[in-house]
Amino acid sequence: MSSSISSVQAAAVSSRQTGGSTRQRRRQQWVAGVAGVAVASRHVAVVVDRVATLAHRVATLAHSSWQLQLANCIAVSSPSTSARPHHNSGKRISTVTMAGLSLLLSVALLGGVLSFAPSFRRTGKIVTQIHDSEVSASVDEVVADETKRYVVVGAGWGGWGAAKALSESGLNAQVTLIDALPDPTGAMPYLSSTGKPVEAGTRGFWKDYPNINQLCAELGLDEDEVFTPFTNSSFYSPDGLEATAPVFSEATLDSILDGVPLLGDVMKSGFAQLSGSDEFPQLPSPLGQVLATIPYFERLPIADRASMVGLLLATIDCLGGSDDVKMQYDRMTAHELFLRFKLSERLVNDFLKPTLLVGLFKPPEELSALVVMELLYYYALAHQDSFDVRWIRNGTVADSLIQPLAAKLIEERDLTVLGGCRVNEISLEKGDDGKLSATKVSYFDVKTKKMEEIETDGVVLALGCKGMESVINSSPDLARLPVFSKAASLKGIDVISCRLYFDRKIETRSPANVFSRFEALRGAGGTFFMLDQFQPDSLAELWGRDPDSIGVDEELGSVVACDFYNAGGLMSCSDEDIVRILTNELLPSAVCQFADAKLVDSWVGKYGGTVSWFSPGSYDKRPPLEGEGRNVLPNVKCAGDWVRMGDREHGAKGLCQERAFVSGFEAANSLMKDTTREIFKPHQVLAVREDELQFKLGVQANNEVMKYLPRFWTR
Ligand SMILES: Cc1cc2nc3c(=O)[nH]c(=O)nc-3n(C[C@H](O)[C@H](O)[C@H](O)COP(=O)(O)OP(=O)(O)OC[C@H]3O[C@@H](n4cnc5c(N)ncnc54)[C@H](O)[C@@H]3O)c2cc1C
């Protein structure tokens, strides 16, 4: 393992030594090119902006939208904000008032529904918006050639995002990415003791991951080769199958509307006539999702499902509110939120709790209501097909995506990657301007067993909570700054990942599955993924075998990846006991064929306190992208899924690879902006799809109403 890393580094070093002058020339040409493009693109941008404004006006006029008029009406008829009443938190609002609010929002929602219904968008491609950071300096301000030494600490998605942005910026920068893992480049697979490739957790890629999709395009990877098709996911409880999540981007009219009482057939023929196809149309959210609960929820009574409407209202209020409103929701637990908005106990216990346990890795009583609503909106409510998810088709995330990215950055951009190196201290100095500056990063190299130092002009801390705690504990200069010491105080969540190898193929209803409400989980969330179904063409590789060594009559059985989240109750169990719980209790209770299958091999990995925990009240402690801020410490930025992005906030939320990746771009863009006066190319960030009209109208209406109502359900 170490030999491969050192050869990669040696290659990088030698290319740096031999390619200096050519690279310098290339870079100068590049900078001149960027300068030209920057000027030209500003002119183009002005023209495009004018055309867009005009187009928007035409569209607004052409849109015979009575709901827009309604929204305007609400806005116009409301008194000015100066008339806003004082919010009396002690005062109770009657249910009639709440009903009025609901009615208003329902009208807005219905308005959105009506305006969208005939359009039948079926989006094969995700529509994205681009918002670039600004180029740091104008062409006139270019200063003399300077070499910058940037260090990125942590090589998860956040660190790779930062390393990519810094390396591709066009600056004359030496970028070093340091990680404690032996090989963060993904070149060397992690193997179990019996030589089978394993991975900590099975990761899904949801519909709105535009920046990871863009990465595939940049690397010349075919998304259909990297990812499986979008797949169904099933929920199993001790009572059996609870629900299945459909794939909306491939749904047919029959698959969603069969079983819808009374109106099912009418809707089918109506939609078929309008669209001339048997595909289920893209309806305004959450209409399609609500309809799909009829055929896809096996047990949960309709009345319980209907109680979800309270959560929709809370989501509109929270996500459309100011930062202050979001902080109020952040202090509340999701459990309290569900109680106050009258969600049924059964809806919470049978569906929301298991969903949160596998989505944010904690039960509702331990989660921030704000982050829960962000998650539910992003993954399930924003668009009908938001929950469509796909998986890695061959091998692992590391070898499918990280490895080609790492190879490209190392070969073409001279990125240096230091694996097996644990960062200890980041030292700061005070400059003449009174601002602090990180100047040195020290790390322990496990290969040489020595402490090393590296000088730096800027650092991106792309660490999770556990890594942050260890770095801040050994960095007294950083620990003096409240932003970092608060971030280091946040605790993480325990996770256990397992691989099970069976003697036969087991068929399941869907390849991705969730365990719900099983006693054997001991409070954890659980999932199981049928890797042989995700990766049927790589079965030999899943078993750690050479495909040519498989005999004609030999049939390899199922390989199942099982993850436990919030796994504190299982961490003290032995590996054997954990495997026994899975094979004797959980798997056969969900899918009875597991009872007949024989376990051939297994692997268990335990990861204590490593995953970001969005606990109630944690928002304020999560590290901001800007670290301590450009007025105090301009050259240390933060990246990772738990980072608050401020005015650069992205639509991807929760424990999410896309969010971590984007935060890396943004942290690097900000670092370059604050540390160089040279022209650089900020990394482009693709936005997720725009909010739908009915959501925007709901927010607008709610904000008007909330000028007069105290938000008595928050504190
Ligand atoms: C079991 C599991 C399942 C998941 N499923 C999904 C999913 O289905 N879809 C999805 O999008 N997301 C999923 N996620 C979440 C996703 O993987 C994370 O949000 C994302 O990987 C976070 O990236 P990051 O860069 O913020 O942090 P990390 O990936 O945690 O990276 C931090 C890095 O810092 C390094 N480090 C720590 N301390 C030091 C130190 N002192 N010196 C040097 N290096 C250090 C670590 O080795 C690590 O590589 C899952 C996560 C887990 C654990």
The ligand as an SDF file (V2000), in Angstrom:
LIG
                    3D

 53 58  0  0  0  0  0  0  0  0999 V2000
  -22.0870    4.6210    6.5140 C   0  0  0  0  0  0  0  0  0  0  0  0
  -22.2890    5.8700    5.7240 C   0  0  0  0  0  0  0  0  0  0  0  0
  -23.2110    5.9060    4.7010 C   0  0  0  0  0  0  0  0  0  0  0  0
  -23.4020    7.0670    3.9600 C   0  0  0  0  0  0  0  0  0  0  0  0
  -24.2880    7.0710    2.9250 N   0  0  0  0  0  0  0  0  0  0  0  0
  -24.3540    8.1370    2.1010 C   0  0  0  0  0  0  0  0  0  0  0  0
  -25.1410    8.1140    0.9320 C   0  0  0  0  0  0  0  0  0  0  0  0
  -25.8320    7.1220    0.6690 O   0  0  0  0  0  0  0  0  0  0  0  0
  -25.1440    9.2010    0.1070 N   0  0  0  0  0  0  0  0  0  0  0  0
  -24.4020   10.3220    0.4090 C   0  0  0  0  0  0  0  0  0  0  0  0
  -24.3830   11.2710   -0.3830 O   0  0  0  0  0  0  0  0  0  0  0  0
  -23.6660   10.3830    1.5330 N   0  0  0  0  0  0  0  0  0  0  0  0
  -23.6210    9.3260    2.3720 C   0  0  0  0  0  0  0  0  0  0  0  0
  -22.8740    9.3700    3.4940 N   0  0  0  0  0  0  0  0  0  0  0  0
  -22.3050   10.6630    3.9000 C   0  0  0  0  0  0  0  0  0  0  0  0
  -21.0900   11.0300    3.1000 C   0  0  0  0  0  0  0  0  0  0  0  0
  -20.2560    9.9280    2.9650 O   0  0  0  0  0  0  0  0  0  0  0  0
  -20.4080   12.1630    3.8260 C   0  0  0  0  0  0  0  0  0  0  0  0
  -21.3240   13.2390    3.9570 O   0  0  0  0  0  0  0  0  0  0  0  0
  -19.2030   12.6910    3.1040 C   0  0  0  0  0  0  0  0  0  0  0  0
  -18.3850   11.6420    2.6860 O   0  0  0  0  0  0  0  0  0  0  0  0
  -18.4500   13.6250    4.0330 C   0  0  0  0  0  0  0  0  0  0  0  0
  -17.2650   14.0430    3.4190 O   0  0  0  0  0  0  0  0  0  0  0  0
  -16.3090   15.0180    4.2060 P   0  0  0  0  0  0  0  0  0  0  0  0
  -15.2190   15.3790    3.2860 O   0  0  0  0  0  0  0  0  0  0  0  0
  -17.0980   16.0960    4.8160 O   0  0  0  0  0  0  0  0  0  0  0  0
  -15.7470   14.1870    5.4530 O   0  0  0  0  0  0  0  0  0  0  0  0
  -14.9550   12.8310    5.5350 P   0  0  0  0  0  0  0  0  0  0  0  0
  -15.2620   11.9420    4.3960 O   0  0  0  0  0  0  0  0  0  0  0  0
  -15.1970   12.3180    6.9050 O   0  0  0  0  0  0  0  0  0  0  0  0
  -13.4350   13.2570    5.3750 O   0  0  0  0  0  0  0  0  0  0  0  0
  -12.6470   13.7070    6.4250 C   0  0  0  0  0  0  0  0  0  0  0  0
  -11.2470   13.1430    6.2110 C   0  0  0  0  0  0  0  0  0  0  0  0
  -10.3840   13.6980    7.1920 O   0  0  0  0  0  0  0  0  0  0  0  0
   -9.4150   12.7330    7.5120 C   0  0  0  0  0  0  0  0  0  0  0  0
   -8.8060   13.0920    8.7910 N   0  0  0  0  0  0  0  0  0  0  0  0
   -9.3870   13.1170   10.0190 C   0  0  0  0  0  0  0  0  0  0  0  0
   -8.5090   13.5480   10.9290 N   0  0  0  0  0  0  0  0  0  0  0  0
   -7.3670   13.8190   10.2730 C   0  0  0  0  0  0  0  0  0  0  0  0
   -6.1000   14.3210   10.6840 C   0  0  0  0  0  0  0  0  0  0  0  0
   -5.8380   14.6610   11.9390 N   0  0  0  0  0  0  0  0  0  0  0  0
   -5.1310   14.4450    9.7410 N   0  0  0  0  0  0  0  0  0  0  0  0
   -5.3720   14.1340    8.4600 C   0  0  0  0  0  0  0  0  0  0  0  0
   -6.5620   13.6650    8.0230 N   0  0  0  0  0  0  0  0  0  0  0  0
   -7.5460   13.5210    8.9220 C   0  0  0  0  0  0  0  0  0  0  0  0
  -10.1940   11.4340    7.5460 C   0  0  0  0  0  0  0  0  0  0  0  0
   -9.3340   10.3250    7.3660 O   0  0  0  0  0  0  0  0  0  0  0  0
  -11.1600   11.6330    6.3870 C   0  0  0  0  0  0  0  0  0  0  0  0
  -10.6870   11.0530    5.2040 O   0  0  0  0  0  0  0  0  0  0  0  0
  -22.6700    8.2310    4.2750 C   0  0  0  0  0  0  0  0  0  0  0  0
  -21.7460    8.2120    5.3150 C   0  0  0  0  0  0  0  0  0  0  0  0
  -21.5470    7.0450    6.0250 C   0  0  0  0  0  0  0  0  0  0  0  0
  -20.5300    7.0490    7.1380 C   0  0  0  0  0  0  0  0  0  0  0  0
  1  2  1  0
  2  3  1  0
  2 52  2  0
  3  4  2  0
  4  5  1  0
  4 50  1  0
  5  6  2  0
  6  7  1  0
  6 13  1  0
  7  8  2  0
  7  9  1  0
  9 10  1  0
 10 11  2  0
 10 12  1  0
 12 13  2  0
 13 14  1  0
 14 15  1  0
 14 50  1  0
 15 16  1  0
 16 17  1  0
 16 18  1  0
 18 19  1  0
 18 20  1  0
 20 21  1  0
 20 22  1  0
 22 23  1  0
 23 24  1  0
 24 25  2  0
 24 26  1  0
 24 27  1  0
 27 28  1  0
 28 29  2  0
 28 30  1  0
 28 31  1  0
 31 32  1  0
 32 33  1  0
 33 34  1  0
 33 48  1  0
 34 35  1  0
 35 36  1  0
 35 46  1  0
 36 37  1  0
 36 45  1  0
 37 38  2  0
 38 39  1  0
 39 40  1  0
 39 45  2  0
 40 41  1  0
 40 42  2  0
 42 43  1  0
 43 44  2  0
 44 45  1  0
 46 47  1  0
 46 48  1  0
 48 49  1  0
 50 51  2  0
 51 52  1  0
 52 53  1  0
M  END
$$$$
